[in-house]
Amino acid sequence: MIIKVMVSMVSRMMMMNHMLMMQMLMVMVMMMMMIMMMMMMMMMMMMMMMMMMVIRRRRRRMRRRRRRRTTTTVTLTRRRWRRRRMA
């Protein structure tokens, strides 16, 4: 998408005068910079959100639930398996 727009803009610029061409180039560069900045900001926000979610999940679920529920179930299953193997 962006590449096609760039090509069309360049083809238009070639038809114009040099001064207009320079102005158009400046505008293009500014637009590209703005788009890049927006993309970077969006990526950073997404990363921050993901990190926050992961940290929250770890803090809440690991510390409280794992010690009570999952550990007991795992230990019980392991003990059963050992008993079956031994018998």
DSSP file (Angstrom, degrees, kcal/mol; ACC not computed):
  #  RESIDUE AA STRUCTURE BP1 BP2  ACC     N-H-->O    O-->H-N    N-H-->O    O-->H-N    TCO  KAPPA ALPHA  PHI   PSI    X-CA   Y-CA   Z-CA
    1    1 A M     >        0   0    0      0, 0.0     4,-2.1     0, 0.0     5,-0.2   0.000 360.0 360.0 360.0 -57.5    0.0    0.0    0.0
    2    2 A I  H  >  +     0   0    0      1,-0.2     4,-2.5     2,-0.2     5,-0.1   0.885 360.0  54.0 -62.9 -39.1    2.5    2.6    1.2
    3    3 A I  H  > S+     0   0    0      1,-0.2     4,-2.6     2,-0.2    -1,-0.2   0.917 107.5  50.3 -63.6 -42.7    5.0    1.7   -1.6
    4    4 A K  H  > S+     0   0    0      1,-0.2     4,-2.5     2,-0.2    -1,-0.2   0.935 111.0  48.6 -60.9 -45.9    2.3    2.2   -4.3
    5    5 A V  H  X S+     0   0    0     -4,-2.1     4,-2.5     1,-0.2    -1,-0.2   0.914 110.6  52.0 -59.5 -43.1    1.5    5.6   -2.8
    6    6 A M  H  X S+     0   0    0     -4,-2.5     4,-2.6     1,-0.2    -2,-0.2   0.934 109.6  48.8 -59.2 -47.3    5.2    6.5   -2.7
    7    7 A V  H  X S+     0   0    0     -4,-2.6     4,-2.6     1,-0.2    -1,-0.2   0.921 111.7  48.7 -60.9 -44.9    5.6    5.6   -6.4
    8    8 A S  H  X S+     0   0    0     -4,-2.5     4,-2.2     1,-0.2    -1,-0.2   0.914 111.4  50.1 -62.1 -42.5    2.6    7.6   -7.5
    9    9 A M  H  X S+     0   0    0     -4,-2.5     4,-2.6     2,-0.2    -2,-0.2   0.918 111.0  49.0 -62.1 -43.6    3.8   10.6   -5.5
   10   10 A V  H  X S+     0   0    0     -4,-2.6     4,-2.1     1,-0.2    -2,-0.2   0.927 109.9  51.2 -62.9 -44.7    7.3   10.4   -7.1
   11   11 A S  H  X S+     0   0    0     -4,-2.6     4,-0.8     1,-0.2    -1,-0.2   0.889 112.2  47.4 -61.1 -38.7    5.8   10.1  -10.6
   12   12 A R  H >X S+     0   0    0     -4,-2.2     4,-1.0     1,-0.2     3,-0.9   0.920 109.1  54.1 -66.8 -43.4    3.7   13.3   -9.8
   13   13 A M  H >< S+     0   0    0     -4,-2.6     3,-0.6     1,-0.3    -2,-0.2   0.859 100.0  60.8 -61.1 -36.5    6.7   15.1   -8.4
   14   14 A M  H 3< S+     0   0    0     -4,-2.1    -1,-0.3     1,-0.2    -2,-0.2   0.834 102.8  52.6 -61.8 -30.9    8.7   14.5  -11.6
   15   15 A M  H << S+     0   0    0     -3,-0.9    -1,-0.2    -4,-0.8    -2,-0.2   0.796 102.9  72.2 -74.0 -28.6    6.1   16.4  -13.6
   16   16 A M  S << S-     0   0    0     -4,-1.0     2,-0.0    -3,-0.6    -3,-0.0  -0.071  93.4 -82.8 -81.7-177.5    6.3   19.5  -11.3
   17   17 A N     >  -     0   0    0      1,-0.1     4,-1.9     4,-0.0    -1,-0.2  -0.221  41.8-105.1 -77.4 174.0    9.0   22.1  -10.9
   18   18 A H  H  > S+     0   0    0      2,-0.2     4,-2.5     1,-0.2     5,-0.2   0.906 118.0  51.0 -69.4 -41.8   12.0   21.7   -8.7
   19   19 A M  H  > S+     0   0    0      1,-0.2     4,-2.3     2,-0.2    -1,-0.2   0.941 112.8  45.4 -62.5 -47.1   10.8   23.9   -5.9
   20   20 A L  H  > S+     0   0    0      1,-0.2     4,-2.9     2,-0.2    -1,-0.2   0.894 110.8  55.5 -61.8 -39.1    7.5   22.1   -5.7
   21   21 A M  H  X S+     0   0    0     -4,-1.9     4,-2.6     2,-0.2    -2,-0.2   0.920 107.7  48.2 -59.1 -44.8    9.4   18.8   -5.8
   22   22 A M  H  X S+     0   0    0     -4,-2.5     4,-2.5     2,-0.2    -1,-0.2   0.925 112.3  48.7 -62.5 -44.6   11.5   19.8   -2.8
   23   23 A Q  H  X S+     0   0    0     -4,-2.3     4,-2.5     1,-0.2    -2,-0.2   0.924 111.8  49.3 -61.2 -44.0    8.4   20.9   -0.9
   24   24 A M  H  X S+     0   0    0     -4,-2.9     4,-2.8     1,-0.2    -1,-0.2   0.899 109.7  52.0 -62.4 -41.3    6.7   17.6   -1.7
   25   25 A L  H  X S+     0   0    0     -4,-2.6     4,-2.9     2,-0.2    -1,-0.2   0.930 109.2  49.8 -60.9 -45.1    9.7   15.6   -0.7
   26   26 A M  H  X S+     0   0    0     -4,-2.5     4,-2.6     1,-0.2    -2,-0.2   0.925 111.8  48.1 -59.1 -45.5    9.8   17.5    2.7
   27   27 A V  H  X S+     0   0    0     -4,-2.5     4,-2.8     2,-0.2    -1,-0.2   0.917 111.4  51.0 -61.5 -42.8    6.1   16.7    3.2
   28   28 A M  H  X S+     0   0    0     -4,-2.8     4,-2.8     2,-0.2    -2,-0.2   0.932 110.7  47.9 -60.0 -46.9    6.6   13.1    2.3
   29   29 A V  H  X S+     0   0    0     -4,-2.9     4,-2.7     1,-0.2    -1,-0.2   0.925 112.3  49.5 -61.2 -44.2    9.5   12.8    4.8
   30   30 A M  H  X S+     0   0    0     -4,-2.6     4,-2.5     1,-0.2    -1,-0.2   0.917 111.5  48.9 -61.1 -43.6    7.4   14.4    7.5
   31   31 A M  H  X S+     0   0    0     -4,-2.8     4,-2.7     2,-0.2    -2,-0.2   0.924 111.5  49.2 -62.5 -44.5    4.5   12.1    6.8
   32   32 A M  H  X S+     0   0    0     -4,-2.8     4,-2.8     1,-0.2    -2,-0.2   0.920 111.3  49.9 -61.0 -43.8    6.7    9.1    6.9
   33   33 A M  H  X S+     0   0    0     -4,-2.7     4,-2.7     1,-0.2    -1,-0.2   0.919 111.3  49.0 -61.3 -43.8    8.3   10.2   10.2
   34   34 A M  H  X S+     0   0    0     -4,-2.5     4,-2.5     2,-0.2    -2,-0.2   0.921 112.0  48.1 -62.3 -44.3    4.9   10.8   11.7
   35   35 A I  H  X S+     0   0    0     -4,-2.7     4,-2.6     2,-0.2    -2,-0.2   0.927 112.4  49.3 -62.8 -44.6    3.6    7.3   10.5
   36   36 A M  H  X S+     0   0    0     -4,-2.8     4,-2.7     1,-0.2    -2,-0.2   0.922 111.3  49.5 -60.8 -44.5    6.8    5.7   11.9
   37   37 A M  H  X S+     0   0    0     -4,-2.7     4,-2.7     1,-0.2    -1,-0.2   0.914 111.2  49.4 -61.5 -43.3    6.4    7.5   15.2
   38   38 A M  H  X S+     0   0    0     -4,-2.5     4,-2.6     2,-0.2    -1,-0.2   0.921 111.5  48.7 -62.2 -44.0    2.7    6.4   15.5
   39   39 A M  H  X S+     0   0    0     -4,-2.6     4,-2.7     2,-0.2    -2,-0.2   0.923 111.8  49.3 -61.5 -44.6    3.6    2.8   14.7
   40   40 A M  H  X S+     0   0    0     -4,-2.7     4,-2.8     1,-0.2    -2,-0.2   0.920 111.3  49.4 -61.2 -44.4    6.4    2.9   17.3
   41   41 A M  H  X S+     0   0    0     -4,-2.7     4,-2.6     1,-0.2    -1,-0.2   0.919 111.5  48.9 -61.7 -43.8    4.0    4.4   19.9
   42   42 A M  H  X S+     0   0    0     -4,-2.6     4,-2.6     2,-0.2    -1,-0.2   0.922 112.0  48.6 -62.0 -44.1    1.4    1.7   19.2
   43   43 A M  H  X S+     0   0    0     -4,-2.7     4,-2.8     2,-0.2    -2,-0.2   0.925 111.7  49.4 -61.3 -45.1    4.0   -1.0   19.5
   44   44 A M  H  X S+     0   0    0     -4,-2.8     4,-2.7     1,-0.2    -2,-0.2   0.919 111.4  49.1 -61.3 -44.0    5.3    0.4   22.8
   45   45 A M  H  X S+     0   0    0     -4,-2.6     4,-2.6     2,-0.2    -1,-0.2   0.923 111.9  48.6 -61.8 -44.3    1.7    0.6   24.1
   46   46 A M  H  X S+     0   0    0     -4,-2.6     4,-2.6     2,-0.2    -2,-0.2   0.924 112.0  49.1 -61.8 -44.5    1.0   -3.0   23.1
   47   47 A M  H  X S+     0   0    0     -4,-2.8     4,-2.8     1,-0.2    -2,-0.2   0.925 111.4  49.4 -61.2 -44.9    4.2   -4.2   24.7
   48   48 A M  H  X S+     0   0    0     -4,-2.7     4,-2.7     1,-0.2    -1,-0.2   0.917 111.5  49.0 -61.2 -43.8    3.5   -2.4   27.9
   49   49 A M  H  X S+     0   0    0     -4,-2.6     4,-2.5     2,-0.2    -1,-0.2   0.925 112.2  48.2 -61.9 -44.7   -0.1   -3.8   28.0
   50   50 A M  H  X S+     0   0    0     -4,-2.6     4,-2.6     2,-0.2    -2,-0.2   0.931 112.2  49.0 -61.5 -45.9    1.2   -7.3   27.4
   51   51 A M  H  X S+     0   0    0     -4,-2.8     4,-2.8     1,-0.2     5,-0.2   0.920 111.3  49.7 -60.6 -44.4    3.9   -7.0   30.1
   52   52 A M  H  X S+     0   0    0     -4,-2.7     4,-2.7     1,-0.2    -1,-0.2   0.920 111.4  48.9 -61.1 -44.1    1.3   -5.6   32.6
   53   53 A M  H  X S+     0   0    0     -4,-2.5     4,-2.7     2,-0.2    -1,-0.2   0.927 112.7  47.6 -61.5 -45.2   -1.0   -8.5   31.9
   54   54 A V  H  X S+     0   0    0     -4,-2.6     4,-2.8     2,-0.2    -2,-0.2   0.931 113.2  47.8 -62.5 -46.1    1.7  -11.1   32.2
   55   55 A I  H  X S+     0   0    0     -4,-2.8     4,-2.9     1,-0.2     5,-0.2   0.927 113.1  48.3 -62.7 -44.3    3.0   -9.6   35.5
   56   56 A R  H  X S+     0   0    0     -4,-2.7     4,-2.8    -5,-0.2     5,-0.3   0.934 112.5  48.6 -61.7 -45.7   -0.5   -9.4   36.9
   57   57 A R  H  X>S+     0   0    0     -4,-2.7     4,-2.5    -5,-0.2     5,-0.8   0.937 113.5  47.0 -59.4 -47.9   -1.3  -13.0   35.9
   58   58 A R  I  X>S+     0   0    0     -4,-2.8     4,-1.1     1,-0.2     5,-0.9   0.950 114.8  45.5 -60.2 -50.2    2.0  -14.2   37.4
   59   59 A R  I  X5S+     0   0    0     -4,-2.9     4,-0.6    -5,-0.2     5,-0.4   0.929 121.7  36.2 -61.6 -46.3    1.5  -12.3   40.7
   60   60 A R  I  X>S+     0   0    0     -4,-2.8     4,-1.2    -5,-0.2     5,-0.6   0.971 126.6  31.0 -74.6 -53.3   -2.1  -13.3   41.2
   61   61 A R  I  X>S+     0   0    0     -4,-2.5     5,-1.6    -5,-0.3     4,-1.0   0.935 118.2  48.9 -77.4 -46.7   -2.3  -16.8   39.9
   62   62 A M  I  <XS+     0   0    0     -4,-1.1     5,-0.6    -5,-0.8     4,-0.4   0.955 115.9  39.5 -61.1 -53.7    1.1  -18.3   40.6
   63   63 A R  I  <<S+     0   0    0     -5,-0.9     4,-0.4    -4,-0.6    -1,-0.2   0.920 127.6  27.6 -67.2 -45.0    1.5  -17.2   44.3
   64   64 A R  I  X5S+     0   0    0     -4,-1.2     4,-0.8    -5,-0.4    -3,-0.2   0.970 127.8  31.2 -84.7 -55.7   -2.1  -17.8   45.5
   65   65 A R  I  XXS+     0   0    0     -4,-1.0     4,-2.4    -5,-0.6     5,-0.5   0.905 111.2  58.7 -76.6 -41.8   -3.7  -20.6   43.4
   66   66 A R  I  4XS+     0   0    0     -5,-1.6     5,-2.2    -4,-0.4     6,-0.3   0.896 103.0  52.5 -59.8 -43.3   -0.7  -22.8   42.5
   67   67 A R  I  4<S+     0   0    0     -5,-0.6    -1,-0.2    -4,-0.4     5,-0.2   0.881 120.1  33.6 -61.4 -37.6    0.3  -23.6   46.1
   68   68 A R  I  X5S+     0   0    0     -4,-0.8     4,-0.6    -3,-0.4    -2,-0.2   0.972 130.5  17.6 -83.6 -58.3   -3.2  -24.7   47.0
   69   69 A R  I  X5S+     0   0    0     -4,-2.4     4,-2.2     2,-0.1     5,-0.2   0.988 124.1  37.9 -84.8 -64.4   -4.8  -26.4   44.0
   70   70 A T  I  ><S+     0   0    0     -5,-0.5     4,-2.9     1,-0.2     5,-0.2   0.886 114.8  52.7 -63.6 -41.8   -2.3  -27.4   41.3
   71   71 A T  H  ><S+     0   0    0     -5,-2.2     4,-2.9     1,-0.2    -1,-0.2   0.929 110.7  47.9 -61.2 -44.3    0.5  -28.6   43.6
   72   72 A T  H  X S+     0   0    0     -4,-0.6     4,-2.7    -6,-0.3    -1,-0.2   0.932 113.2  47.4 -62.3 -45.1   -1.8  -30.9   45.5
   73   73 A T  H  X S+     0   0    0     -4,-2.2     4,-2.7     1,-0.2     5,-0.2   0.927 113.5  48.1 -62.8 -43.7   -3.3  -32.4   42.3
   74   74 A V  H  X S+     0   0    0     -4,-2.9     4,-2.6     1,-0.2    -2,-0.2   0.936 113.1  47.4 -62.6 -46.1    0.2  -32.9   40.9
   75   75 A T  H  X S+     0   0    0     -4,-2.9     4,-2.6    -5,-0.2    -1,-0.2   0.912 112.7  49.8 -62.6 -41.8    1.5  -34.5   44.1
   76   76 A L  H  X S+     0   0    0     -4,-2.7     4,-2.5    -5,-0.2    -2,-0.2   0.943 112.0  47.0 -62.4 -46.9   -1.6  -36.8   44.3
   77   77 A T  H  X S+     0   0    0     -4,-2.7     4,-2.5     1,-0.2    -1,-0.2   0.914 112.7  50.0 -62.2 -41.8   -1.3  -37.9   40.7
   78   78 A R  H  X S+     0   0    0     -4,-2.6     4,-2.6    -5,-0.2    -1,-0.2   0.921 110.3  49.7 -63.2 -43.4    2.5  -38.5   41.1
   79   79 A R  H  X S+     0   0    0     -4,-2.6     4,-2.5     1,-0.2    -1,-0.2   0.916 110.8  50.1 -62.0 -42.5    1.9  -40.6   44.3
   80   80 A R  H  X S+     0   0    0     -4,-2.5     4,-2.6     1,-0.2    -1,-0.2   0.936 110.7  49.3 -60.7 -46.3   -0.8  -42.6   42.5
   81   81 A W  H  X S+     0   0    0     -4,-2.5     4,-2.5     1,-0.2    -2,-0.2   0.913 111.2  49.6 -59.9 -43.1    1.5  -43.3   39.6
   82   82 A R  H  X S+     0   0    0     -4,-2.6     4,-2.9     1,-0.2    -1,-0.2   0.918 110.8  49.8 -63.0 -42.4    4.3  -44.4   41.9
   83   83 A R  H  X S+     0   0    0     -4,-2.5     4,-2.8     1,-0.2    -1,-0.2   0.921 111.0  49.6 -62.3 -43.2    2.0  -46.7   43.8
   84   84 A R  H  < S+     0   0    0     -4,-2.6    -1,-0.2     1,-0.2    -2,-0.2   0.919 113.1  46.7 -61.4 -43.7    0.8  -48.3   40.5
   85   85 A R  H  < S+     0   0    0     -4,-2.5    -2,-0.2     1,-0.2    -1,-0.2   0.927 114.1  47.0 -65.2 -43.9    4.4  -48.8   39.3
   86   86 A M  H  <        0   0    0     -4,-2.9    -2,-0.2     1,-0.3    -1,-0.2   0.925 360.0 360.0 -64.4 -44.1    5.5  -50.2   42.6
   87   87 A A     <        0   0    0     -4,-2.8    -1,-0.3    -5,-0.2    -2,-0.2   0.495 360.0 360.0 -71.8 360.0    2.5  -52.6   42.9
